[in-house]
Amino acid sequence: MTTLASIDELAAAAADGAAVVDVREPGEYVGGHVPGAVLMPMGQLPSRVGELDRQRPVYVICASGNRSRAMSDYLARAGFDARSVDGGTAAWAAAGRPVVAGAKPSA
């Protein structure tokens, strides 16, 4: 079962350096993402799971929450403390949180 994280929980965790994984497609990510989020499209996540730290929570985000729930379930089955961001990037932006454009997480 997927653990949901609120926008406020994500903001606090991200400020503490938590892993934020954006599972959208590259074009969506470049258009605007949570600062610090690392792009790992849904289709690539299984082959890139080794890039993630199993000792720390992983916050998974997409556009609205559907893809992140599926990928959080996948990561949880793989032994991660994975949390799907409720409402996704759309809710993040609607809450007035910063969104950055570009291909790099720190852009």
ZIURDA-V772372 format. One record per residue. RES is the residue in three letters. BURIAL is # if it has 24 or more other ideal C-beta (glycine too) atoms within 12 Angstrom, else .. Layout:
res: [RES | RES]
burial: [BURIAL | BURIAL]
This chain:
res: [MET | THR | THR | LEU | ALA | SER | ILE | ASP | GLU | LEU | ALA | ALA | ALA | ALA | ALA | ASP | GLY | ALA | ALA | VAL | VAL | ASP | VAL | ARG | GLU | PRO | GLY | GLU | TYR | VAL | GLY | GLY | HIS | VAL | PRO | GLY | ALA | VAL | LEU | MET | PRO | MET | GLY | GLN | LEU | PRO | SER | ARG | VAL | GLY | GLU | LEU | ASP | ARG | GLN | ARG | PRO | VAL | TYR | VAL | ILE | CYS | ALA | SER | GLY | ASN | ARG | SER | ARG | ALA | MET | SER | ASP | TYR | LEU | ALA | ARG | ALA | GLY | PHE | ASP | ALA | ARG | SER | VAL | ASP | GLY | GLY | THR | ALA | ALA | TRP | ALA | ALA | ALA | GLY | ARG | PRO | VAL | VAL | ALA | GLY | ALA | LYS | PRO | SER | ALA]
burial: [. | # | . | # | # | . | # | . | # | # | # | . | # | # | . | . | . | # | # | # | # | # | # | # | . | . | . | # | # | . | . | # | # | # | # | # | # | # | # | # | # | # | . | . | # | . | . | . | # | . | . | # | . | . | . | . | # | # | # | # | # | # | # | . | # | . | # | # | # | . | # | # | # | # | # | . | . | . | . | # | # | # | # | # | # | # | # | # | # | # | # | # | # | . | . | . | # | . | # | . | . | . | . | . | . | . | .]
